[in-house]
Amino acid sequence: MDAAVLRTAIERELLDNLLPFWRERVTDQARGGFIGEMANDGVISTDAARGLILNSRLLWTFSALYRKYGDPRDLDLARRALDILQSRFHDRQHGGYFWRIDASGDPLDRTKKIYGQAFCIYALSEYHLATGEEEPLVAAQQLFELIERHASDAESGGYIEARAEDWSATDDLQLSTKDMVAAKSMNTHLHLLEAYTNLVFAIMDPRVVMRLNELIGIFGRHIIRGEAGGFHLDHFFDKAWNLQSNTRTYGHDIEAAWLLCEAAEALRGEELRECSNLRAIELARSTLAEGLDADGGLAYEGRDGRVINADRDWWCQAEAVVGFWHAFGLTGDPAFADAAAAVWRFIDEHMVDRAGGEWFWRVLANGTVDTTEPKVSEWKGPYHTVRMCLEMMRRLDDSEKGEQG
């Protein structure tokens, strides 16, 4: 697919489908903020709990959109998300943010899951970058200090999965029902890496720079596993980084491929950048070789070099477009550009919900849509889809400028 054609198609998806859906259909006019859940058929669960992940991702999304387009509608929605984050999710007594609140705004789960705190830093930093307002940046810096004080593992490195309401130790370490109970996870570290990267872009704080550098090192030492069958991210570990799991998710592998490079770019170190680029290329090659189906869909999960779950979840497809295109930029290998275009065609033909708006959660291995999963939920938001569009538009614009220059 021609790069200009790809860019036009992706921006059309953003402007004609994704933005109208998230701008117009998810605000909660009765209680304020945003809805907690919408079924695939568009029916809203008015009393559904509100999750920190969805709210922080909405804050990031509308901030990023305002930064790109300068549309006051996105600024209003970003402020709406910021207000809910600070007035209802924020723990005024102990600091940090509750994991889940009910529809009226009262805490349901006061746990300080570090994955959720990371997305708050990511979103607050983006709001500052979009608006120049200082308060959200201060809030992000304060949250960074809390994580470092209470969740950082000085003995073995990295971060513990969760803390109790008062930041003391807790046994409630599980992120979701499909995750293992483990002291440390790839997923939490990946999104801390992403959050600290955005915080460095917002303010070059030496302590954040140091911790981001350490996070990149943790991926190299503990999380990225290179084997004869390829390079992947391991998932779950005990406190001392002993591996507790044996499966890989292709979406995380290809997402990490570009997030690691973005982190190295933020730190401005040439040697670090080169090392991250090599890791990204290997992760992308393995994902392409193992996880990408002939129809362009990226499988969900693998083990021992083969696919064990061939379903195609929405977020994996979004990350694959960016990750494969990023690998093309690093290598010039047209196989990566072809892969990015193939995944985009799969999205366009199978994932986009033309009737109901946004994307379906999942296309099953047999090609049918899984209609049982919600369109909006604690875990289903605009972060992956909108970010893919914004990232690809920027990258394709940069490629065109490079060719003209």
C-alpha positions as CSV (number, residue, x, y, z in Angstrom):
1,M,0.0,0.0,0.0
2,D,1.3,3.4,-0.9
3,A,2.4,5.5,2.2
4,A,0.2,8.5,1.2
5,V,-2.8,6.2,0.7
6,L,-2.2,4.5,4.0
7,R,-2.0,7.9,5.8
8,T,-5.2,9.1,4.2
9,A,-7.0,6.0,5.2
10,I,-5.8,6.1,8.8
11,E,-6.7,9.8,9.3
12,R,-10.1,9.1,7.8
13,E,-10.7,6.4,10.3
14,L,-9.6,8.7,13.1
15,L,-11.8,11.7,12.0
16,D,-14.8,9.9,10.7
17,N,-15.2,7.0,13.1
18,L,-13.1,7.0,16.3
19,L,-13.3,10.7,17.2
20,P,-17.1,11.0,16.8
21,F,-17.6,7.9,18.9
22,W,-15.4,9.0,21.8
23,R,-16.4,12.7,21.6
24,E,-20.1,12.1,21.5
25,R,-21.1,8.8,23.0
26,V,-19.2,8.2,26.2
27,T,-19.8,11.2,28.5
28,D,-22.1,10.6,31.5
29,Q,-24.5,13.6,31.5
30,A,-26.3,12.4,34.7
31,R,-23.3,11.8,37.0
32,G,-20.5,13.6,35.3
33,G,-17.4,12.2,33.8
34,F,-17.7,9.2,31.5
35,I,-19.7,6.0,31.3
36,G,-18.2,2.8,32.7
37,E,-19.4,0.3,30.2
38,M,-21.2,0.0,26.8
39,A,-22.1,-3.3,25.3
40,N,-21.2,-4.2,21.8
41,D,-24.7,-3.3,20.6
42,G,-24.4,0.2,22.1
43,V,-26.5,-0.3,25.3
44,I,-24.9,1.6,28.2
45,S,-24.7,0.1,31.7
46,T,-25.5,3.2,33.7
47,D,-24.5,1.7,37.1
48,A,-21.2,0.1,35.9
49,A,-18.1,0.8,37.9
50,R,-15.6,3.4,36.6
51,G,-12.1,2.1,36.2
52,L,-8.9,4.1,36.6
53,I,-7.5,2.6,33.4
54,L,-10.3,3.9,31.2
55,N,-10.4,7.3,32.8
56,S,-6.7,7.9,32.6
57,R,-6.6,6.6,29.0
58,L,-9.4,9.0,28.2
59,L,-7.4,11.8,29.7
60,W,-4.4,10.9,27.6
61,T,-6.4,10.5,24.5
62,F,-8.2,13.8,24.5
63,S,-5.0,15.6,25.6
64,A,-3.1,14.0,22.7
65,L,-5.9,14.9,20.3
66,Y,-5.9,18.5,21.5
67,R,-2.2,18.6,21.1
68,K,-2.6,17.4,17.5
69,Y,-5.6,19.4,16.3
70,G,-6.2,22.2,18.8
71,D,-9.9,21.4,18.8
72,P,-11.6,23.0,21.9
73,R,-14.0,20.0,22.1
74,D,-11.0,17.8,22.9
75,L,-9.7,20.2,25.5
76,D,-13.1,20.3,27.2
77,L,-13.1,16.5,27.3
78,A,-9.6,16.3,28.6
79,R,-10.5,18.7,31.4
80,R,-13.6,16.6,32.1
81,A,-11.3,13.5,32.5
82,L,-8.8,15.4,34.6
83,D,-11.5,16.7,36.9
84,I,-12.8,13.1,37.5
85,L,-9.3,11.8,38.0
86,Q,-8.5,14.5,40.6
87,S,-11.9,14.8,42.4
88,R,-13.0,11.1,42.5
89,F,-10.1,8.8,41.9
90,H,-7.4,10.7,43.8
91,D,-6.7,9.6,47.3
92,R,-6.3,12.8,49.2
93,Q,-5.2,11.1,52.4
94,H,-2.4,8.8,51.1
95,G,-1.8,10.0,47.6
96,G,-2.1,8.1,44.4
97,Y,-5.3,7.0,42.7
98,F,-7.9,4.3,43.5
99,W,-8.2,1.4,41.1
100,R,-12.0,1.6,40.8
101,I,-14.9,3.7,41.9
102,D,-18.7,3.2,41.6
103,A,-21.0,5.1,39.4
104,S,-21.6,7.7,42.1
105,G,-17.8,8.3,42.6
106,D,-17.2,6.3,45.8
107,P,-14.2,4.0,45.9
108,L,-14.8,0.4,45.3
109,D,-11.2,-0.8,45.1
110,R,-8.7,1.4,46.9
111,T,-5.7,-0.6,45.8
112,K,-2.7,1.3,44.4
113,K,-2.0,-1.0,41.4
114,I,1.2,0.4,39.8
115,Y,-0.1,-0.3,36.3
116,G,-2.9,2.2,37.0
117,Q,-0.6,4.7,38.6
118,A,1.6,4.5,35.5
119,F,-1.2,5.5,33.2
120,C,-2.0,8.4,35.4
121,I,1.6,9.7,35.0
122,Y,1.3,9.1,31.2
123,A,-2.0,11.0,31.0
124,L,-1.1,13.9,33.3
125,S,2.2,14.4,31.5
126,E,0.3,14.5,28.1
127,Y,-2.1,17.0,29.4
128,H,0.7,19.2,30.5
129,L,2.4,18.8,27.1
130,A,-0.9,19.7,25.4
131,T,-1.8,22.7,27.5
132,G,1.3,23.9,29.3
133,E,-0.6,23.8,32.6
134,E,1.7,23.1,35.6
135,E,-0.6,21.5,38.1
136,P,-1.0,18.2,36.2
137,L,2.8,18.0,35.8
138,V,3.2,18.5,39.5
139,A,0.7,15.8,40.2
140,A,2.6,13.5,37.8
141,Q,5.9,14.2,39.6
142,Q,4.3,13.6,43.0
143,L,3.0,10.3,41.8
144,F,6.4,9.3,40.5
145,E,7.9,10.0,44.0
146,L,5.2,7.8,45.6
147,I,5.9,4.9,43.2
148,E,9.6,5.2,43.8
149,R,9.3,5.4,47.6
150,H,6.8,2.6,48.0
151,A,6.9,0.2,45.0
152,S,10.5,0.2,43.8
153,D,12.4,-2.9,44.7
154,A,15.9,-1.7,45.8
155,E,17.1,-5.3,46.3
156,S,16.2,-7.0,43.0
157,G,15.3,-4.0,40.8
158,G,12.0,-3.2,39.2
159,Y,8.7,-2.6,40.8
160,I,6.2,-4.6,42.8
161,E,2.8,-5.0,41.1
162,A,0.6,-3.3,43.7
163,R,0.4,-1.6,47.1
164,A,-2.5,-1.3,49.6
165,E,-4.4,2.0,50.0
166,D,-1.8,3.4,52.3
167,W,1.0,2.1,50.1
168,S,1.9,-0.7,52.5
169,A,2.4,-4.3,51.2
170,T,-0.6,-6.2,49.9
171,D,-1.4,-9.7,48.7
172,D,-3.8,-8.2,46.1
173,L,-1.3,-8.3,43.3
174,Q,-3.5,-9.6,40.4
175,L,-4.2,-7.0,37.7
176,S,-7.2,-8.8,36.1
177,T,-8.8,-12.2,36.4
178,K,-6.8,-13.5,33.4
179,D,-3.5,-12.5,35.0
180,M,-1.3,-14.5,37.3
181,V,-0.8,-13.5,40.9
182,A,2.9,-12.5,40.8
183,A,5.1,-10.0,42.4
184,K,6.3,-8.5,39.1
185,S,5.0,-8.4,35.5
186,M,6.1,-7.4,32.1
187,N,2.9,-5.4,31.6
188,T,3.4,-3.1,34.6
189,H,7.0,-2.5,33.7
190,L,6.1,-1.8,30.0
191,H,3.6,0.9,31.0
192,L,5.9,2.4,33.6
193,L,8.5,2.7,30.9
194,E,5.9,4.4,28.7
195,A,4.8,6.7,31.5
196,Y,8.3,7.7,32.6
197,T,9.2,8.4,28.9
198,N,6.3,10.8,28.7
199,L,7.3,12.4,31.9
200,V,10.9,12.9,30.6
201,F,9.4,14.5,27.5
202,A,7.5,16.9,29.8
203,I,10.4,17.7,32.1
204,M,14.0,16.5,32.1
205,D,14.1,15.5,35.7
206,P,17.4,13.7,36.5
207,R,15.7,11.2,38.8
208,V,13.1,10.3,36.2
209,V,15.9,10.0,33.6
210,M,17.8,7.6,35.9
211,R,14.8,5.4,36.6
212,L,13.8,5.3,32.9
213,N,17.3,4.2,32.0
214,E,17.1,1.5,34.7
215,L,13.7,0.3,33.3
216,I,15.3,-0.1,29.8
217,G,18.0,-2.2,31.4
218,I,15.4,-4.3,33.2
219,F,13.9,-5.3,29.9
220,G,17.3,-6.3,28.6
221,R,18.2,-8.3,31.7
222,H,14.9,-9.9,32.7
223,I,12.0,-9.5,30.4
224,I,13.2,-9.9,26.8
225,R,14.1,-13.5,26.1
226,G,16.1,-14.4,23.1
227,E,15.9,-18.0,22.0
228,A,16.5,-20.1,18.9
229,G,12.8,-19.6,18.1
230,G,13.0,-15.8,18.4
231,F,12.7,-12.9,20.7
232,H,9.7,-12.3,23.0
233,L,8.7,-10.7,26.3
234,D,8.2,-13.0,29.3
235,H,5.2,-12.2,31.4
236,F,5.3,-13.0,35.1
237,F,8.1,-13.1,37.7
238,D,8.6,-13.5,41.4
239,K,10.3,-10.8,43.4
240,A,13.8,-12.0,42.5
241,W,12.9,-12.1,38.7
242,N,12.5,-15.9,38.6
243,L,10.2,-16.6,35.7
244,Q,6.7,-17.8,36.6
245,S,5.0,-18.1,33.2
246,N,5.6,-19.7,29.8
247,T,3.4,-17.8,27.2
248,R,3.9,-14.7,25.2
249,T,1.4,-12.1,23.8
250,Y,2.4,-10.9,20.3
251,G,0.7,-7.6,20.9
252,H,2.9,-6.8,23.8
253,D,6.0,-7.9,21.9
254,I,5.3,-5.6,19.0
255,E,4.2,-2.7,21.3
256,A,7.4,-3.0,23.3
257,A,9.4,-2.9,20.0
258,W,8.6,0.8,19.5
259,L,8.1,1.9,23.1
260,L,11.6,0.8,24.0
261,C,13.0,2.9,21.2
262,E,10.8,5.9,22.2
263,A,12.2,5.6,25.8
264,A,15.8,5.6,24.4
265,E,15.0,8.6,22.2
266,A,13.8,10.5,25.3
267,L,17.1,9.8,27.0
268,R,19.1,11.0,24.0
269,G,21.9,8.4,24.4
270,E,23.3,7.1,21.2
271,E,24.5,3.7,22.6
272,L,21.2,3.2,24.4
273,R,19.3,4.1,21.2
274,E,21.3,1.6,19.1
275,C,20.8,-1.2,21.7
276,S,17.1,-0.5,21.8
277,N,16.8,-0.5,18.0
278,L,18.4,-3.9,17.8
279,R,16.0,-5.3,20.4
280,A,13.1,-3.8,18.6
281,I,14.1,-5.3,15.3
282,E,14.4,-8.8,16.8
283,L,11.0,-8.5,18.6
284,A,9.4,-7.3,15.3
285,R,11.0,-10.1,13.3
286,S,9.8,-12.8,15.8
287,T,6.3,-11.3,15.9
288,L,6.1,-11.2,12.1
289,A,7.4,-14.8,11.7
290,E,5.2,-16.3,14.3
291,G,2.1,-14.2,15.0
292,L,1.0,-12.7,11.7
293,D,-1.6,-14.7,9.8
294,A,-1.9,-14.7,6.0
295,D,-5.0,-12.5,6.2
296,G,-3.1,-9.8,8.1
297,G,-4.5,-10.4,11.6
298,L,-2.1,-10.7,14.5
299,A,-2.7,-13.7,16.8
300,Y,-3.1,-13.1,20.5
301,E,-0.9,-15.6,22.2
302,G,2.0,-18.0,21.6
303,R,4.2,-20.6,23.3
304,D,7.4,-22.3,22.2
305,G,7.5,-20.6,18.8
306,R,3.9,-21.3,17.8
307,V,0.5,-19.7,18.2
308,I,-1.7,-21.1,20.9
309,N,-4.5,-18.5,20.7
310,A,-5.2,-17.3,17.1
311,D,-8.0,-14.8,18.1
312,R,-7.3,-11.2,17.1
313,D,-7.9,-8.6,19.8
314,W,-8.3,-5.0,18.8
315,W,-5.3,-3.6,20.7
316,C,-2.9,-6.1,19.3
317,Q,-3.8,-5.0,15.7
318,A,-3.4,-1.4,16.6
319,E,0.1,-1.9,18.1
320,A,1.1,-4.1,15.2
321,V,0.6,-1.4,12.7
322,V,2.9,1.0,14.6
323,G,5.4,-1.6,15.6
324,F,5.9,-3.1,12.1
325,W,6.1,0.4,10.5
326,H,8.7,1.3,13.2
327,A,10.7,-1.7,12.3
328,F,10.5,-0.8,8.6
329,G,11.9,2.7,9.5
330,L,14.8,1.0,11.4
331,T,15.7,-1.5,8.8
332,G,14.3,-0.4,5.4
333,D,13.0,-4.0,5.0
334,P,9.9,-3.9,2.9
335,A,8.5,-7.0,4.6
336,F,7.8,-4.8,7.7
337,A,6.1,-2.1,5.7
338,D,4.0,-4.8,4.0
339,A,3.1,-6.3,7.4
340,A,2.0,-2.9,8.7
341,A,-0.2,-2.4,5.6
342,A,-1.6,-5.9,5.9
343,V,-2.6,-5.4,9.5
344,W,-4.2,-2.1,8.6
345,R,-6.2,-3.8,5.9
346,F,-7.3,-6.5,8.4
347,I,-8.5,-3.7,10.8
348,D,-10.3,-1.9,8.0
349,E,-12.1,-5.0,6.7
350,H,-12.8,-6.8,10.0
351,M,-12.2,-4.8,13.2
352,V,-14.0,-1.5,12.4
353,D,-17.6,-1.5,13.4
354,R,-19.2,0.4,10.5
355,A,-22.7,0.3,12.1
356,G,-22.0,0.9,15.8
357,G,-18.8,2.9,15.6
358,E,-15.3,2.3,17.1
359,W,-13.8,-1.2,16.7
360,F,-14.9,-4.6,17.8
361,W,-13.1,-6.1,20.8
362,R,-12.1,-9.3,19.0
363,V,-12.3,-11.2,15.7
364,L,-12.2,-14.9,16.5
365,A,-9.8,-17.3,14.8
366,N,-12.6,-18.4,12.5
367,G,-13.1,-14.9,11.2
368,T,-16.3,-14.1,13.1
369,V,-16.8,-11.1,15.4
370,D,-17.0,-11.8,19.1
371,T,-20.1,-9.8,20.0
372,T,-20.1,-10.8,23.7
373,E,-17.3,-8.3,24.6
374,P,-18.2,-4.7,25.4
375,K,-17.4,-1.7,23.1
376,V,-16.4,0.4,26.2
377,S,-15.2,-1.0,29.5
378,E,-12.5,-0.6,32.1
379,W,-10.1,-2.2,29.6
380,K,-11.7,-1.1,26.3
381,G,-11.0,2.6,25.5
382,P,-9.5,4.8,22.8
383,Y,-5.9,4.6,23.9
384,H,-4.6,2.0,21.4
385,T,-6.8,2.9,18.5
386,V,-6.4,6.7,18.6
387,R,-2.7,6.4,19.5
388,M,-2.1,4.2,16.5
389,C,-3.7,6.8,14.2
390,L,-1.7,9.7,15.7
391,E,1.6,7.7,15.6
392,M,1.2,6.5,12.1
393,M,0.1,9.9,10.8
394,R,3.2,11.5,12.4
395,R,5.5,8.8,11.1
396,L,4.2,8.8,7.6
397,D,4.5,12.6,7.5
398,D,8.1,12.3,8.7
399,S,8.8,9.8,6.0
400,E,7.4,12.1,3.3
401,K,9.4,15.0,4.6
402,G,12.6,12.8,4.6
403,E,12.0,11.8,1.0
404,Q,11.4,15.4,-0.1
405,G,14.4,16.7,1.9
